[in-house]
Amino acid sequence: MKPPKPILPFPFPLYVGTDICRVSRILSLLTNPTRGRRFVDRVLSPEERALSRVRRVLGERYHGTGPWGDLKTAEFIAGRFAAKEAAFKAHPFRRLTWHDIVIRPADESEESGPIVAVIRGEEADQMSMVSISHDGDYATAVCLGFNPMNQAYDTT
């Protein structure tokens, strides 16, 4: 019997994070008059809430003049929630908070198009690739993270 071959570590300092979020769960949070805005403030950073697309989605609801029970808002927040959870998982070497991760358009001058996760750092911010998808009652996201210390993933 041959001895087992060694398993080589993954050769690049890349990490993949993924998450899935039920839209109806977010909708039930948003329809709660006391918890809705608090939840949005916890998940979305002030920078994200200032983005024109986010302002349009939150609209009057965020400023207290409209109902929070909007499916479109819940789908949007569920996608952002899943993207940030995926970013947490793609950066296991960091101690990130919700506001350390900013989901925004890759090209800040464009309102639509691909989005990225900007991971706030002490010395510099790091851009990470992120993808959000919606299907029925679910939002899912994948994030590709990079370890700037150039340490490949090692299981030993």
C-alpha positions as CSV (number, residue, x, y, z in Angstrom):
1,M,0.0,0.0,0.0
2,K,1.3,3.4,-1.0
3,P,1.8,6.1,1.7
4,P,-0.8,8.9,1.4
5,K,0.3,11.8,-0.8
6,P,0.7,15.1,1.1
7,I,-2.0,17.7,0.7
8,L,-0.5,21.0,-0.4
9,P,-2.0,24.2,1.1
10,F,-4.0,26.5,-1.2
11,P,-1.2,28.6,-2.9
12,F,-2.9,32.0,-2.8
13,P,-3.9,34.2,0.1
14,L,-7.6,34.1,-1.0
15,Y,-10.7,33.4,1.0
16,V,-14.3,32.8,-0.1
17,G,-17.3,33.7,2.0
18,T,-20.9,33.0,1.3
19,D,-24.2,33.6,3.0
20,I,-27.9,33.3,2.4
21,C,-30.6,35.4,4.0
22,R,-34.4,34.9,4.1
23,V,-36.1,38.1,2.8
24,S,-39.2,37.4,4.9
25,R,-37.1,37.4,8.1
26,I,-35.7,40.9,7.2
27,L,-39.3,42.1,6.3
28,S,-40.5,41.1,9.7
29,L,-37.7,43.0,11.3
30,L,-38.4,46.1,9.2
31,T,-42.1,46.1,9.9
32,N,-41.4,46.3,13.6
33,P,-41.7,50.1,14.3
34,T,-38.9,50.1,17.0
35,R,-36.5,47.6,15.5
36,G,-36.7,48.5,11.8
37,R,-34.6,51.6,11.7
38,R,-32.3,50.3,14.4
39,F,-31.6,47.2,12.3
40,V,-30.9,49.3,9.2
41,D,-28.6,51.6,11.1
42,R,-26.7,48.6,12.5
43,V,-26.2,46.9,9.2
44,L,-25.7,49.9,6.8
45,S,-22.9,52.4,7.5
46,P,-23.6,56.1,7.3
47,E,-21.6,56.1,4.0
48,E,-23.9,53.4,2.6
49,R,-27.0,55.1,3.7
50,A,-25.8,58.3,1.9
51,L,-25.5,56.5,-1.5
52,S,-28.2,57.7,-3.9
53,R,-29.4,54.2,-4.7
54,V,-29.7,53.3,-1.0
55,R,-31.5,56.6,-0.3
56,R,-34.0,55.8,-3.1
57,V,-34.7,52.3,-1.7
58,L,-35.0,53.5,1.9
59,G,-36.8,56.7,0.9
60,E,-39.5,58.0,3.1
61,R,-39.5,54.9,5.3
62,Y,-36.1,55.7,6.7
63,H,-37.1,59.3,7.6
64,G,-40.2,58.2,9.4
65,T,-42.9,59.3,7.0
66,G,-43.7,55.9,5.3
67,P,-44.4,52.3,6.2
68,W,-41.4,49.9,6.6
69,G,-43.4,46.9,5.3
70,D,-42.0,47.1,1.8
71,L,-40.9,43.9,0.1
72,K,-38.5,45.8,-2.2
73,T,-36.7,47.4,0.8
74,A,-36.5,44.0,2.5
75,E,-35.0,42.4,-0.6
76,F,-32.4,45.1,-0.8
77,I,-31.5,45.0,2.9
78,A,-31.4,41.1,2.8
79,G,-28.9,41.3,-0.1
80,R,-26.7,43.8,1.8
81,F,-26.9,41.7,5.0
82,A,-25.9,38.5,3.1
83,A,-23.0,40.4,1.4
84,K,-21.7,41.7,4.7
85,E,-22.0,38.2,6.3
86,A,-20.1,36.8,3.3
87,A,-17.4,39.5,3.7
88,F,-17.0,38.6,7.4
89,K,-16.4,34.9,6.3
90,A,-14.0,36.0,3.5
91,H,-11.8,37.9,6.0
92,P,-11.3,35.5,8.9
93,F,-8.1,37.2,9.9
94,R,-9.8,40.5,10.6
95,R,-12.1,41.5,13.4
96,L,-14.7,43.4,11.3
97,T,-17.8,45.2,12.4
98,W,-20.9,45.9,10.2
99,H,-19.6,49.4,9.5
100,D,-16.1,48.3,8.6
101,I,-17.7,46.8,5.4
102,V,-19.1,49.2,2.8
103,I,-21.1,47.7,-0.1
104,R,-21.0,50.2,-2.9
105,P,-20.7,50.4,-6.7
106,A,-17.3,49.3,-8.1
107,D,-17.2,52.6,-10.0
108,E,-18.3,55.3,-7.6
109,S,-19.4,57.5,-10.5
110,E,-21.9,54.9,-11.6
111,E,-25.2,54.2,-9.8
112,S,-25.6,50.7,-11.2
113,G,-23.3,47.9,-12.3
114,P,-21.0,45.7,-10.4
115,I,-20.7,46.2,-6.6
116,V,-17.8,45.6,-4.3
117,A,-17.2,45.3,-0.6
118,V,-14.7,47.9,0.7
119,I,-13.1,46.6,3.8
120,R,-12.0,49.5,6.1
121,G,-8.5,49.2,7.4
122,E,-6.3,51.3,9.7
123,E,-3.6,52.0,7.0
124,A,-5.6,51.5,3.8
125,D,-9.0,50.1,2.7
126,Q,-9.1,46.9,0.7
127,M,-11.6,46.3,-2.1
128,S,-13.1,42.8,-2.3
129,M,-15.2,41.3,-5.1
130,V,-18.8,40.6,-4.1
131,S,-21.9,39.2,-5.9
132,I,-25.5,39.4,-4.6
133,S,-28.3,37.3,-6.1
134,H,-32.0,37.1,-5.2
135,D,-34.4,34.2,-5.8
136,G,-37.9,34.2,-4.3
137,D,-37.7,34.6,-0.6
138,Y,-33.9,34.4,-0.5
139,A,-30.9,36.7,-1.0
140,T,-27.5,35.1,-1.3
141,A,-24.0,36.6,-1.6
142,V,-20.5,35.5,-2.3
143,C,-17.4,37.5,-1.4
144,L,-13.8,37.0,-2.4
145,G,-11.3,38.2,0.2
146,F,-7.6,38.7,0.1
147,N,-5.1,38.5,3.0
148,P,-2.8,41.5,2.5
149,M,-0.2,39.8,4.8
150,N,0.2,37.4,1.8
151,Q,-0.4,34.3,3.9
152,A,-1.8,31.4,2.0
153,Y,-4.5,29.3,3.7
154,D,-2.8,26.6,5.7
155,T,-4.6,23.8,7.5
156,T,-1.5,22.8,9.6
